[in-house]
Structures are given as C-alpha cells and as structure tokens.
Amino acid sequence: QVQLVESGGGLVQVGGSLRLSCAAHLYIFGIYDMGWYRQAPGKQRELVATITRGDSANYADSVKGRFTISRDNAKRTVTLQMSSLKPEDTAIYYCNAVYENSEYWGQGTQVTVSS
C-alpha cells in the first residue's frame, strides 16, 4: 500500500516556479513530521525542507528564501512551493513522513530546471 504520493514535478526554466504536493494516506496525518528531500544524479539524498506536526518549518540553506513548505492536516497533504529555480535544483524530490519509529517515503517526482 502506497502511503505517500507526490505530484507536481516537471520541466521548468531557470527562474521559474513549481508546486509539489504530497498526498499522505496515513491514518492520523497530524502526528507526523513531514519533509521533502531530493536526490540529484550521482549524489546522496539531501534534506530540502521539513515541517513538524506543530507547523515549525526548517529549510536547507540552499533553498531558504526560495522554497516554502506547508501542510494541510484536514486534506492530509504537504506542499513545497518552489520559486526562483536554479539548475542545481534538478533532482528527484521525495516526500517523507516520520512518527516515532515509523517512517515512510514516496516514490518521488522529477524536477528538471533547464538553463
């Protein structure tokens, strides 16, 4: 059973914007800390942004001021609004959910920024 489903990836030009969404099929969504991670070709997966169940957001330095993470507990979704995109933002973006010893990952959505 797929717990997290990402959508919204695609091809965008430098300076453009994209909005990623993650639909979480989790029993009690509100207890999970949620996050977005990304993995570029040949690189390790890295944190992009997280948002706690208390709505506290944290960002990688590389995306601060350009990306915004938000969550809607009623809709069981977490969103990553990305703007001023750069070629180095090109990666597969993964949704993540964590609660105590439980952790889930989505299948990923490709984001490609062309120069």
NUDOLO-43630 format. One record per residue: residue number from 1; residue in three letters; x, y, z of N, C-alpha, C in turn. Coordinates in steps of 0.05 Angstrom, whole numbers, plus 5000, padded with zeros to 4 digits. Layout:
N
node nr->NUM rest->Ala n.X->X n.Y->Y n.Z->Z ca.X->X ca.Y->Y ca.Z->Z c.X->X c.Y->Y c.Z->Z
...
END
This chain:
115
node nr->1 rest->Gln n.X->5017 n.Y->4976 n.Z->5000 ca.X->5000 ca.Y->5000 ca.Z->5000 c.X->5018 c.Y->5025 c.Z->5000
node nr->2 rest->Val n.X->5013 n.Y->5043 n.Z->4981 ca.X->5029 ca.Y->5067 ca.Z->4979 c.X->5019 c.Y->5088 c.Z->4999
node nr->3 rest->Gln n.X->5036 n.Y->5097 n.Z->5016 ca.X->5028 ca.Y->5115 ca.Z->5037 c.X->5030 c.Y->5144 c.Z->5028
node nr->4 rest->Leu n.X->5051 n.Y->5150 n.Z->5012 ca.X->5056 ca.Y->5178 ca.Z->5004 c.X->5057 c.Y->5179 c.Z->4974
node nr->5 rest->Val n.X->5043 n.Y->5198 n.Z->4962 ca.X->5042 ca.Y->5201 ca.Z->4933 c.X->5049 c.Y->5230 c.Z->4926
node nr->6 rest->Glu n.X->5071 n.Y->5233 n.Z->4911 ca.X->5079 ca.Y->5260 ca.Z->4903 c.X->5068 c.Y->5267 c.Z->4876
node nr->7 rest->Ser n.X->5065 n.Y->5293 n.Z->4871 ca.X->5056 ca.Y->5302 ca.Z->4845 c.X->5067 c.Y->5331 c.Z->4841
node nr->8 rest->Gly n.X->5066 n.Y->5340 n.Z->4816 ca.X->5073 ca.Y->5368 ca.Z->4811 c.X->5100 c.Y->5372 c.Z->4799
node nr->9 rest->Gly n.X->5116 n.Y->5351 n.Z->4796 ca.X->5142 ca.Y->5355 ca.Z->4784 c.X->5140 c.Y->5360 c.Z->4754
node nr->10 rest->Gly n.X->5163 n.Y->5368 n.Z->4742 ca.X->5163 ca.Y->5373 ca.Z->4713 c.X->5187 c.Y->5388 c.Z->4705
node nr->11 rest->Leu n.X->5185 n.Y->5398 n.Z->4681 ca.X->5207 ca.Y->5414 ca.Z->4669 c.X->5201 c.Y->5444 c.Z->4671
node nr->12 rest->Val n.X->5220 n.Y->5459 n.Z->4680 ca.X->5216 ca.Y->5488 ca.Z->4683 c.X->5242 c.Y->5502 c.Z->4677
node nr->13 rest->Gln n.X->5239 n.Y->5527 n.Z->4667 ca.X->5263 ca.Y->5542 ca.Z->4661 c.X->5275 c.Y->5555 c.Z->4686
node nr->14 rest->Val n.X->5300 n.Y->5563 n.Z->4684 ca.X->5313 ca.Y->5577 ca.Z->4706 c.X->5296 c.Y->5602 c.Z->4713
node nr->15 rest->Gly n.X->5293 n.Y->5605 n.Z->4739 ca.X->5277 ca.Y->5627 ca.Z->4749 c.X->5248 c.Y->5622 c.Z->4752
node nr->16 rest->Gly n.X->5239 n.Y->5599 n.Z->4742 ca.X->5211 ca.Y->5592 ca.Z->4743 c.X->5203 c.Y->5581 c.Z->4770
node nr->17 rest->Ser n.X->5177 n.Y->5572 n.Z->4771 ca.X->5166 ca.Y->5562 ca.Z->4796 c.X->5152 c.Y->5535 c.Z->4791
node nr->18 rest->Leu n.X->5151 n.Y->5519 n.Z->4812 ca.X->5136 ca.Y->5494 ca.Z->4812 c.X->5125 c.Y->5490 c.Z->4840
node nr->19 rest->Arg n.X->5103 n.Y->5475 n.Z->4840 ca.X->5090 ca.Y->5469 ca.Z->4866 c.X->5087 c.Y->5439 c.Z->4868
node nr->20 rest->Leu n.X->5101 n.Y->5427 n.Z->4887 ca.X->5099 ca.Y->5398 ca.Z->4892 c.X->5079 c.Y->5393 c.Z->4914
node nr->21 rest->Ser n.X->5064 n.Y->5371 n.Z->4910 ca.X->5045 ca.Y->5363 ca.Z->4930 c.X->5050 c.Y->5334 c.Z->4938
node nr->22 rest->Cys n.X->5044 n.Y->5328 n.Z->4963 ca.X->5046 ca.Y->5300 ca.Z->4972 c.X->5020 c.Y->5293 c.Z->4986
node nr->23 rest->Ala n.X->5006 n.Y->5274 n.Z->4976 ca.X->4982 ca.Y->5264 ca.Z->4988 c.X->4990 c.Y->5240 c.Z->5006
node nr->24 rest->Ala n.X->4982 n.Y->5243 n.Z->5031 ca.X->4991 ca.Y->5223 ca.Z->5051 c.X->4967 c.Y->5206 c.Z->5059
node nr->25 rest->His n.X->4970 n.Y->5180 n.Z->5054 ca.X->4949 ca.Y->5161 ca.Z->5061 c.X->4958 c.Y->5148 c.Z->5088
node nr->26 rest->Leu n.X->4956 n.Y->5165 n.Z->5108 ca.X->4964 ca.Y->5157 ca.Z->5135 c.X->4941 c.Y->5160 c.Z->5154
node nr->27 rest->Tyr n.X->4939 n.Y->5142 n.Z->5173 ca.X->4915 ca.Y->5141 ca.Z->5190 c.X->4911 c.Y->5167 c.Z->5205
node nr->28 rest->Ile n.X->4932 n.Y->5176 n.Z->5218 ca.X->4930 ca.Y->5201 ca.Z->5233 c.X->4952 c.Y->5220 c.Z->5223
node nr->29 rest->Phe n.X->4946 n.Y->5234 n.Z->5202 ca.X->4967 ca.Y->5250 ca.Z->5188 c.X->4979 c.Y->5271 c.Z->5207
node nr->30 rest->Gly n.X->4963 n.Y->5282 n.Z->5224 ca.X->4972 ca.Y->5305 ca.Z->5240 c.X->4994 c.Y->5299 c.Z->5260
node nr->31 rest->Ile n.X->4999 n.Y->5273 n.Z->5266 ca.X->5020 ca.Y->5267 ca.Z->5285 c.X->5048 c.Y->5264 c.Z->5272
node nr->32 rest->Tyr n.X->5048 n.Y->5264 n.Z->5246 ca.X->5074 ca.Y->5260 ca.Z->5231 c.X->5088 c.Y->5286 c.Z->5226
node nr->33 rest->Asp n.X->5114 n.Y->5285 n.Z->5229 ca.X->5132 ca.Y->5306 ca.Z->5219 c.X->5136 c.Y->5300 c.Z->5189
node nr->34 rest->Met n.X->5133 n.Y->5320 n.Z->5172 ca.X->5134 ca.Y->5315 ca.Z->5144 c.X->5158 c.Y->5330 c.Z->5132
node nr->35 rest->Gly n.X->5167 n.Y->5319 n.Z->5109 ca.X->5190 ca.Y->5333 ca.Z->5097 c.X->5192 c.Y->5327 c.Z->5067
node nr->36 rest->Trp n.X->5208 n.Y->5343 n.Z->5054 ca.X->5216 ca.Y->5339 ca.Z->5027 c.X->5246 c.Y->5336 c.Z->5025
node nr->37 rest->Tyr n.X->5254 n.Y->5316 n.Z->5010 ca.X->5282 ca.Y->5310 ca.Z->5006 c.X->5286 c.Y->5309 c.Z->4975
node nr->38 rest->Arg n.X->5311 n.Y->5310 n.Z->4967 ca.X->5316 ca.Y->5308 ca.Z->4938 c.X->5343 c.Y->5293 c.Z->4934
node nr->39 rest->Gln n.X->5344 n.Y->5281 n.Z->4910 ca.X->5368 ca.Y->5266 ca.Z->4903 c.X->5374 c.Y->5272 c.Z->4874
node nr->40 rest->Ala n.X->5397 n.Y->5284 n.Z->4870 ca.X->5407 ca.Y->5290 ca.Z->4843 c.X->5423 c.Y->5267 c.Z->4833
node nr->41 rest->Pro n.X->5426 n.Y->5264 n.Z->4807 ca.X->5442 ca.Y->5241 ca.Z->4796 c.X->5471 c.Y->5241 c.Z->4807
node nr->42 rest->Gly n.X->5479 n.Y->5218 n.Z->4817 ca.X->5506 ca.Y->5215 ca.Z->4828 c.X->5510 c.Y->5227 c.Z->4855
node nr->43 rest->Lys n.X->5489 n.Y->5237 n.Z->4868 ca.X->5491 ca.Y->5249 ca.Z->4894 c.X->5474 c.Y->5235 c.Z->4914
node nr->44 rest->Gln n.X->5480 n.Y->5240 n.Z->4940 ca.X->5464 ca.Y->5229 ca.Z->4961 c.X->5438 c.Y->5244 c.Z->4964
node nr->45 rest->Arg n.X->5418 n.Y->5231 n.Z->4975 ca.X->5393 ca.Y->5244 ca.Z->4981 c.X->5398 c.Y->5265 c.Z->5003
node nr->46 rest->Glu n.X->5386 n.Y->5288 n.Z->5000 ca.X->5390 ca.Y->5310 ca.Z->5019 c.X->5364 c.Y->5322 c.Z->5027
node nr->47 rest->Leu n.X->5364 n.Y->5334 n.Z->5051 ca.X->5341 ca.Y->5347 ca.Z->5061 c.X->5336 c.Y->5373 c.Z->5046
node nr->48 rest->Val n.X->5311 n.Y->5378 n.Z->5040 ca.X->5303 ca.Y->5404 ca.Z->5027 c.X->5289 c.Y->5421 c.Z->5048
node nr->49 rest->Ala n.X->5268 n.Y->5409 n.Z->5059 ca.X->5252 ca.Y->5424 ca.Z->5079 c.X->5236 c.Y->5404 c.Z->5096
node nr->50 rest->Thr n.X->5232 n.Y->5412 n.Z->5121 ca.X->5214 ca.Y->5396 ca.Z->5138 c.X->5194 c.Y->5413 c.Z->5152
node nr->51 rest->Ile n.X->5173 n.Y->5401 n.Z->5160 ca.X->5153 ca.Y->5416 ca.Z->5176 c.X->5142 c.Y->5397 c.Z->5197
node nr->52 rest->Thr n.X->5144 n.Y->5405 n.Z->5222 ca.X->5136 ca.Y->5388 ca.Z->5244 c.X->5106 c.Y->5387 c.Z->5247
node nr->53 rest->Arg n.X->5097 n.Y->5369 n.Z->5264 ca.X->5068 ca.Y->5368 ca.Z->5268 c.X->5058 c.Y->5393 c.Z->5282
node nr->54 rest->Gly n.X->5076 n.Y->5408 n.Z->5293 ca.X->5069 ca.Y->5434 ca.Z->5305 c.X->5072 c.Y->5457 c.Z->5286
node nr->55 rest->Asp n.X->5077 n.Y->5451 n.Z->5261 ca.X->5078 ca.Y->5471 ca.Z->5239 c.X->5104 c.Y->5487 c.Z->5239
node nr->56 rest->Ser n.X->5125 n.Y->5477 n.Z->5252 ca.X->5151 ca.Y->5490 ca.Z->5251 c.X->5166 c.Y->5481 c.Z->5227
node nr->57 rest->Ala n.X->5175 n.Y->5500 n.Z->5210 ca.X->5189 ca.Y->5493 ca.Z->5185 c.X->5219 c.Y->5497 c.Z->5187
node nr->58 rest->Asn n.X->5233 n.Y->5481 n.Z->5172 ca.X->5262 ca.Y->5482 ca.Z->5172 c.X->5271 c.Y->5478 c.Z->5143
node nr->59 rest->Tyr n.X->5291 n.Y->5493 n.Z->5134 ca.X->5300 ca.Y->5492 ca.Z->5106 c.X->5330 c.Y->5487 c.Z->5103
node nr->60 rest->Ala n.X->5337 n.Y->5474 n.Z->5082 ca.X->5365 ca.Y->5473 ca.Z->5075 c.X->5374 c.Y->5501 c.Z->5067
node nr->61 rest->Asp n.X->5399 n.Y->5508 n.Z->5073 ca.X->5409 ca.Y->5535 ca.Z->5067 c.X->5406 c.Y->5541 c.Z->5037
node nr->62 rest->Ser n.X->5409 n.Y->5521 n.Z->5020 ca.X->5408 ca.Y->5525 ca.Z->4991 c.X->5381 c.Y->5533 c.Z->4981
node nr->63 rest->Val n.X->5360 n.Y->5529 n.Z->4997 ca.X->5333 ca.Y->5536 ca.Z->4987 c.X->5319 c.Y->5557 c.Z->5003
node nr->64 rest->Lys n.X->5332 n.Y->5566 n.Z->5024 ca.X->5320 ca.Y->5587 ca.Z->5041 c.X->5313 c.Y->5611 c.Z->5025
node nr->65 rest->Gly n.X->5289 n.Y->5622 n.Z->5029 ca.X->5281 ca.Y->5645 ca.Z->5015 c.X->5269 c.Y->5640 c.Z->4987
node nr->66 rest->Arg n.X->5272 n.Y->5615 n.Z->4978 ca.X->5261 ca.Y->5608 ca.Z->4952 c.X->5239 c.Y->5587 c.Z->4953
node nr->67 rest->Phe n.X->5241 n.Y->5569 n.Z->4973 ca.X->5221 ca.Y->5548 ca.Z->4976 c.X->5205 c.Y->5552 c.Z->5001
node nr->68 rest->Thr n.X->5180 n.Y->5543 n.Z->5001 ca.X->5163 ca.Y->5544 ca.Z->5024 c.X->5148 c.Y->5518 c.Z->5027
node nr->69 rest->Ile n.X->5150 n.Y->5507 n.Z->5051 ca.X->5136 ca.Y->5482 ca.Z->5057 c.X->5112 c.Y->5488 c.Z->5074
node nr->70 rest->Ser n.X->5090 n.Y->5474 n.Z->5069 ca.X->5066 ca.Y->5478 ca.Z->5084 c.X->5051 c.Y->5452 c.Z->5086
node nr->71 rest->Arg n.X->5033 n.Y->5450 n.Z->5104 ca.X->5017 ca.Y->5426 ca.Z->5108 c.X->4988 c.Y->5433 c.Z->5112
node nr->72 rest->Asp n.X->4970 n.Y->5415 n.Z->5104 ca.X->4942 ca.Y->5418 ca.Z->5109 c.X->4933 c.Y->5391 c.Z->5122
node nr->73 rest->Asn n.X->4929 n.Y->5392 n.Z->5148 ca.X->4922 ca.Y->5367 ca.Z->5162 c.X->4895 c.Y->5357 c.Z->5154
node nr->74 rest->Ala n.X->4877 n.Y->5375 n.Z->5148 ca.X->4850 ca.Y->5366 ca.Z->5140 c.X->4850 c.Y->5351 c.Z->5114
node nr->75 rest->Lys n.X->4867 n.Y->5360 n.Z->5095 ca.X->4869 ca.Y->5348 ca.Z->5069 c.X->4891 c.Y->5326 c.Z->5068
node nr->76 rest->Arg n.X->4906 n.Y->5324 n.Z->5089 ca.X->4928 ca.Y->5305 ca.Z->5091 c.X->4948 c.Y->5309 c.Z->5068
node nr->77 rest->Thr n.X->4956 n.Y->5334 n.Z->5065 ca.X->4975 ca.Y->5340 ca.Z->5044 c.X->4998 c.Y->5357 c.Z->5055
node nr->78 rest->Val n.X->5020 n.Y->5355 n.Z->5042 ca.X->5042 ca.Y->5373 ca.Z->5047 c.X->5052 c.Y->5384 c.Z->5020
node nr->79 rest->Thr n.X->5058 n.Y->5409 n.Z->5020 ca.X->5064 ca.Y->5423 ca.Z->4994 c.X->5091 c.Y->5436 c.Z->4996
node nr->80 rest->Leu n.X->5105 n.Y->5436 n.Z->4974 ca.X->5130 ca.Y->5450 ca.Z->4972 c.X->5127 c.Y->5470 c.Z->4948
node nr->81 rest->Gln n.X->5126 n.Y->5495 n.Z->4955 ca.X->5125 ca.Y->5516 ca.Z->4934 c.X->5154 c.Y->5524 c.Z->4929
node nr->82 rest->Met n.X->5162 n.Y->5521 n.Z->4903 ca.X->5189 ca.Y->5527 ca.Z->4895 c.X->5189 c.Y->5550 c.Z->4876
node nr->83 rest->Ser n.X->5206 n.Y->5570 n.Z->4881 ca.X->5208 ca.Y->5592 ca.Z->4862 c.X->5238 c.Y->5599 c.Z->4858
node nr->84 rest->Ser n.X->5242 n.Y->5616 n.Z->4838 ca.X->5270 ca.Y->5623 ca.Z->4831 c.X->5287 c.Y->5599 c.Z->4827
node nr->85 rest->Leu n.X->5277 n.Y->5580 n.Z->4813 ca.X->5290 ca.Y->5554 ca.Z->4810 c.X->5316 c.Y->5557 c.Z->4794
node nr->86 rest->Lys n.X->5335 n.Y->5540 n.Z->4802 ca.X->5362 ca.Y->5540 ca.Z->4791 c.X->5368 c.Y->5512 c.Z->4779
node nr->87 rest->Pro n.X->5387 n.Y->5510 n.Z->4761 ca.X->5394 ca.Y->5484 ca.Z->4750 c.X->5402 c.Y->5464 c.Z->4772
node nr->88 rest->Glu n.X->5414 n.Y->5474 n.Z->4793 ca.X->5423 ca.Y->5456 ca.Z->4814 c.X->5399 c.Y->5445 c.Z->4831
node nr->89 rest->Asp n.X->5376 n.Y->5455 n.Z->4826 ca.X->5352 ca.Y->5444 ca.Z->4839 c.X->5341 c.Y->5419 c.Z->4825
node nr->90 rest->Thr n.X->5353 n.Y->5413 n.Z->4802 ca.X->5345 ca.Y->5389 ca.Z->4787 c.X->5350 c.Y->5364 c.Z->4804
node nr->91 rest->Ala n.X->5330 n.Y->5348 n.Z->4808 ca.X->5332 ca.Y->5324 ca.Z->4824 c.X->5305 c.Y->5310 c.Z->4825
node nr->92 rest->Ile n.X->5305 n.Y->5286 n.Z->4836 ca.X->5280 ca.Y->5273 ca.Z->4843 c.X->5274 c.Y->5282 c.Z->4872
node nr->93 rest->Tyr n.X->5249 n.Y->5291 n.Z->4875 ca.X->5240 ca.Y->5301 ca.Z->4901 c.X->5222 c.Y->5280 c.Z->4914
node nr->94 rest->Tyr n.X->5229 n.Y->5275 n.Z->4940 ca.X->5214 ca.Y->5254 ca.Z->4955 c.X->5200 c.Y->5266 c.Z->4979
node nr->95 rest->Cys n.X->5177 n.Y->5256 n.Z->4983 ca.X->5161 ca.Y->5263 ca.Z->5007 c.X->5168 c.Y->5243 c.Z->5029
node nr->96 rest->Asn n.X->5169 n.Y->5253 n.Z->5054 ca.X->5177 ca.Y->5237 ca.Z->5077 c.X->5158 c.Y->5242 c.Z->5100
node nr->97 rest->Ala n.X->5152 n.Y->5221 n.Z->5115 ca.X->5135 ca.Y->5224 ca.Z->5139 c.X->5148 c.Y->5208 c.Z->5161
node nr->98 rest->Val n.X->5150 n.Y->5220 n.Z->5184 ca.X->5162 ca.Y->5207 ca.Z->5207 c.X->5146 c.Y->5210 c.Z->5232
node nr->99 rest->Tyr n.X->5142 n.Y->5188 n.Z->5247 ca.X->5130 ca.Y->5190 ca.Z->5273 c.X->5141 c.Y->5167 c.Z->5290
node nr->100 rest->Glu n.X->5156 n.Y->5174 n.Z->5310 ca.X->5170 ca.Y->5155 ca.Z->5327 c.X->5185 c.Y->5135 c.Z->5310
node nr->101 rest->Asn n.X->5179 n.Y->5110 n.Z->5311 ca.X->5195 ca.Y->5090 ca.Z->5296 c.X->5184 c.Y->5085 c.Z->5268
node nr->102 rest->Ser n.X->5163 n.Y->5099 n.Z->5260 ca.X->5151 ca.Y->5095 ca.Z->5234 c.X->5162 c.Y->5117 c.Z->5215
node nr->103 rest->Glu n.X->5170 n.Y->5108 n.Z->5191 ca.X->5179 ca.Y->5127 ca.Z->5171 c.X->5170 c.Y->5117 c.Z->5144
node nr->104 rest->Tyr n.X->5160 n.Y->5136 n.Z->5127 ca.X->5150 ca.Y->5129 ca.Z->5101 c.X->5163 c.Y->5148 c.Z->5080
node nr->105 rest->Trp n.X->5167 n.Y->5137 n.Z->5056 ca.X->5177 ca.Y->5152 ca.Z->5034 c.X->5158 c.Y->5149 c.Z->5010
node nr->106 rest->Gly n.X->5156 n.Y->5170 n.Z->4995 ca.X->5141 ca.Y->5168 ca.Z->4970 c.X->5159 c.Y->5158 c.Z->4948
node nr->107 rest->Gln n.X->5148 n.Y->5155 n.Z->4924 ca.X->5162 ca.Y->5144 ca.Z->4901 c.X->5180 c.Y->5165 c.Z->4888
node nr->108 rest->Gly n.X->5174 n.Y->5190 n.Z->4893 ca.X->5190 ca.Y->5212 ca.Z->4882 c.X->5177 c.Y->5224 c.Z->4857
node nr->109 rest->Thr n.X->5183 n.Y->5249 n.Z->4852 ca.X->5174 ca.Y->5263 ca.Z->4828 c.X->5198 c.Y->5279 c.Z->4817
node nr->110 rest->Gln n.X->5202 n.Y->5278 n.Z->4791 ca.X->5225 ca.Y->5290 ca.Z->4778 c.X->5220 c.Y->5320 c.Z->4774
node nr->111 rest->Val n.X->5240 n.Y->5336 n.Z->4782 ca.X->5241 ca.Y->5364 ca.Z->4776 c.X->5266 c.Y->5370 c.Z->4760
node nr->112 rest->Thr n.X->5262 n.Y->5382 n.Z->4737 ca.X->5284 ca.Y->5388 ca.Z->4719 c.X->5283 c.Y->5418 c.Z->4713
node nr->113 rest->Val n.X->5305 n.Y->5432 n.Z->4719 ca.X->5307 ca.Y->5460 ca.Z->4714 c.X->5327 c.Y->5465 c.Z->4691
node nr->114 rest->Ser n.X->5317 n.Y->5475 n.Z->4669 ca.X->5334 ca.Y->5479 ca.Z->4645 c.X->5344 c.Y->5508 c.Z->4644
node nr->115 rest->Ser n.X->5369 n.Y->5510 n.Z->4635 ca.X->5382 ca.Y->5536 ca.Z->4633 c.X->5381 c.Y->5546 c.Z->4604
END
